[in-house]
Amino acid sequence: MKLRQWRQAFLPFFSLICELIIPNKTKNADLGTNESSKTTRVVPSPLASIQYAILALGWATSSMSALALARVKTGTVCPVGWQWGGLTKCAQATICALDAVTLTCGAQLYNHEAETNENISELLATILVIAAGCVLLLAFPFWLIGSSFYLVFKLQSLDVWDLLLDSLVASTALLSGLSLLADFHPTSVALFVSEVGSFGYWYPSFKFARAIPAVSLDEFVRKSLLATMFAGLLWRLAVSPSYPPRTHVSRLHRWLFLFHAGIVVFTVVSWRLLSTTSIGLPISQAIEKLVSSARIEKAAWDAQAASSQTLSDAVVEYKKRYGMPPPPNFDKWYEFAIECKSSVIDDFGQIHDDILPFWGVEPSKIRERTAQLMEYANIEMGGLSIQNGTVYQSPHIPGTHRWMTDSLEKMIEPFAKWLPDMVLAINLADECRVAVPFQDMQALKATAKDAISRVVLDNIDGTTKQASSGPDVGQGWAFGFPEPKSYRDPSNPGQVAPAFTDYHGKQIYYDWIAATCPPNSVARNSRWWDWSTLCSSCLAPHSLMTCDGAIVANTTLAHNLCHQPDVAYLDGFLMSPAVMVGSTSLFPVFSQARVGGFSDVLIPSPWDFNENSAYTEQEDMAWAEKTNGLYWRGSSSDGFAAHSLWAGFLRARFVHEAYDMEVRRSEKADTQDSLHINVSFVGGMSRCAATDCATELDSFRRWSTITTTQSGEGSVHDYSEKKATASLPPVLPFGENWRFRHLMDMDGAGFSGRFRSFMQSRSLVYRAAFFRTWYDERILAWHDYIPIDVRLGSGLWSVLDYLAGGPGTKLSSSDSQGGSETAQKVADQGRNWALKALRREHMQVYMFRLLLEWGRVTNDARETLVYDTK
């Protein structure tokens, strides 16, 4: 955290204290115009010391206050009962005091060297070693708690480079500071270090000042100007008493003061110009702009998604979009899609993108890797085969996951007779599995384009070649499903099967996702160290900055993790996956969802097809009858909680922020604010180490008091009285969601199984997710649902406040609709589209087309297998 920079603001004050209490054995020479006495300092008077102390405290408090406003938090949790908070502040203050002692002792040594001509290098080095040892002792206890000690052994090349660079900068700064002590008073050097260390760190991010909510932006400017005033007075005060007015040191000091003042003025003016030109829209205008743009984009997408009116039109459109003729039995798929009243006929870019890399792999290799996936038990794959129009399941699928393959069998059966023989490896886990490095994927796609071009050349005459049945169609597939075997490699315990590694509970962003990004991407070249502070440059590419925070404007970019290194510590799956047995080679794994960078082939979710979280029309109610509140219930399933890493998980941060928000609302006692926040973890604890389970439970219990207060059972402040007997609230019926206008949906271990049902309801859906599913290409943010950045923060709550019709949300334009009306409109649009395009039949339409494509790409004669009406 950046508290270290903030505490450094007290360095001038501590330096003055050290100067007064540490005995100075150096004799003061008579002051005069002799330049040789440049290292001799005048002892400040008691009055000057008091003045300096007051100004130093003013500088420290105002600068810390300004930087506190500039820091936008991510909501990373400090667990309930965490006892190290006070010790952390004490340790930071101690380190600052040690810095002051080092400066004072260094100045005295320089004086001593000037008077005696003795070499002080060895003694100075000893002092620095002692100071470093003290810092190490202060830091050691924190290595023994939480994730710090664990992460020491997870350093990678990028981490080491950053540490070396930081060490080089720190060493250079230290030597520069020590050299300044030869000419300047330690309090002056302390002030210089304090300014550079505090505000200099933030200057590169001033251009992203729009991430600071407007409520604190003006206050930040005022506090910064106040801090600048105190710093200027300190510099002015430091000039007069320290040296005779005509020495070269005094002149240098004055020039330094003027240079400093010029830098401050330049910084303030340039920052102010940048911030005023990029302050962003009011939240109301920003939302209405995005909703209006989405409406236009949706109309254009709908028109092209189903532009074909006949089979011939669909074939022509397929060729135009994907550069080759469609696969055999495309006519049967078209008939099925029309029969199911599919709203999408032409736009299946997701399928094309998923299949494309496999055109770069020989069909025999794809079939071989499919067999390999089901050969080893630890990979946790379920086998499905289609032979002569009949679907078969592997007998070795665990009973706990049999429902998944049962659901897929029901999904495929209606059109299985039109499919070529094949074997499918179904991912039984929630998490995705395959992340191919960037260079390897580029090579696969280049080979794939060559193969597709041959499909076009081989079928230039437009001849239809069907190959959906016959004695040779299934040749090469390994039917039969042999019993999976165990695998063990003593030299590599983490490898659970050839080409598959177990990354359970380990951070995967830099090892897996960053490797899938271009070499010049941010993910491959930088690290974001502070989990608790917003990385403005990480969210800028996909966000619209408003006066009240950043909101998602481009969901495609938001799902691209290559410019977002900060999310390595803000998402459970990326930070500590509960299950992660993956490969960096292109294996044909069929999964329900995947995160950006992964290459699993997406299929409609068996959970959704099975209606496991079904929407019930009879339980829903009209918008006007719903409670104007935000509702969420769930478990902490988005990662494996160990080493206190859960403090950065999305769900934990969301519930914690909701609790803090409700506490602030209750303290204001604003009767005009009709928005209710009803958010809580429910059920038991799972997917956590023993110590983390206990800490999570203690924290989750406190945060769940939000729900009890809204039931009239107590106050959000009475947690300590209930702690002994409190437990998490019980799991409520799923239909409880329909009582609220605003529903939050977030990733769990994988994608959320509730989103589709939420969309079908009459409530407005807010979605914070990295996992993409088969339907993501056909739903549109700000038209069908409200996208939320996983960083949460002021952007989420300002959007909610506006759409819930909270206080102060009137639009400037008299002919614009209010926030509540916009919320109802988006809710209705999302519901209508979900009922029109996300039904179970549409899952079958998608799956039918996907398997036709898969049957072609895995066939040795794939370059001649096409359907054409000519």
Sequence and secondary structure as in RCSB ss.txt:
>XXXX:A:sequence
MKLRQWRQAFLPFFSLICELIIPNKTKNADLGTNESSKTTRVVPSPLASIQYAILALGWATSSMSALALARVKTG
TVCPVGWQWGGLTKCAQATICALDAVTLTCGAQLYNHEAETNENISELLATILVIAAGCVLLLAFPFWLIGSSFY
LVFKLQSLDVWDLLLDSLVASTALLSGLSLLADFHPTSVALFVSEVGSFGYWYPSFKFARAIPAVSLDEFVRKSL
LATMFAGLLWRLAVSPSYPPRTHVSRLHRWLFLFHAGIVVFTVVSWRLLSTTSIGLPISQAIEKLVSSARIEKAA
WDAQAASSQTLSDAVVEYKKRYGMPPPPNFDKWYEFAIECKSSVIDDFGQIHDDILPFWGVEPSKIRERTAQLME
YANIEMGGLSIQNGTVYQSPHIPGTHRWMTDSLEKMIEPFAKWLPDMVLAINLADECRVAVPFQDMQALKATAKD
AISRVVLDNIDGTTKQASSGPDVGQGWAFGFPEPKSYRDPSNPGQVAPAFTDYHGKQIYYDWIAATCPPNSVARN
SRWWDWSTLCSSCLAPHSLMTCDGAIVANTTLAHNLCHQPDVAYLDGFLMSPAVMVGSTSLFPVFSQARVGGFSD
VLIPSPWDFNENSAYTEQEDMAWAEKTNGLYWRGSSSDGFAAHSLWAGFLRARFVHEAYDMEVRRSEKADTQDSL
HINVSFVGGMSRCAATDCATELDSFRRWSTITTTQSGEGSVHDYSEKKATASLPPVLPFGENWRFRHLMDMDGAG
FSGRFRSFMQSRSLVYRAAFFRTWYDERILAWHDYIPIDVRLGSGLWSVLDYLAGGPGTKLSSSDSQGGSETAQK
VADQGRNWALKALRREHMQVYMFRLLLEWGRVTNDARETLVYDTK
>XXXX:A:secstr
 THHHHHGGGHHHHHHHHHHHS   S     SS GGGTT      HHHHHHHHHHHHHHHHHHHHHHHHH  B  
    TT   HHHHHHHHHHHHHHHHHHHHHHHHHHHHHHHH    HHHHHHHHHHHHHHHHHHHHHHHTSTTHHH
HHTT  HHHHHHHHHHHHHHHHHHHHHHHHTTTS HHHHHHHHHHIIIIITTGGGGGGGGGS HHHHHHHHHHHH
HHHHHHHHHHHHHHHHHS TTSHHHHHHHHHHHHHHHHHHHHHHHHHHHHHHS  B HHHHHHHHHHHHHHHHHH
HHHHHT   SHHHHHHHHHHHHSS   TTHHHHHHHHHHTT S SS  HHHHHHHGGGGGS HHHHHHHHHHHTT
BGGG EEEEEEETTEEEE TTS GGGHHHHHHHHHHHGGGGGGS  EEEEEE SSS  B   HHHHHHHHHHHHH
HHHHHHHHTTT   B  SSSTTTTTT  TT    B    TT TTEEETTEEE TTS  IIIIIGGGS TTSHHHH
     TTB  HHHHGGGEEEETTEEEES HHHHT GGG GGGGGS HHHHS S  EEBSS   EEES B TT   
EE   HHHHTTTT   GGG   GGGSEEEEEEEE S SS B TTGGGG HHHHHHHHHHHHHHHHHHHT TT   
EEEEEE S   SB HHHHHHHHHHHHHHTHHHHHTTTS  TT HHHHTTT        GGGGGGEEEEEEE  SS
S TTHHHHHHSSSEEEEE S B TTGGG  BTTTBEE  TT THHHHHHHHHHTT TT   SSTTS  HHHHHHH
HHHHHHHHHHHHSSHHHHHHHHHHHHHHHHHHTSTTGGG B    
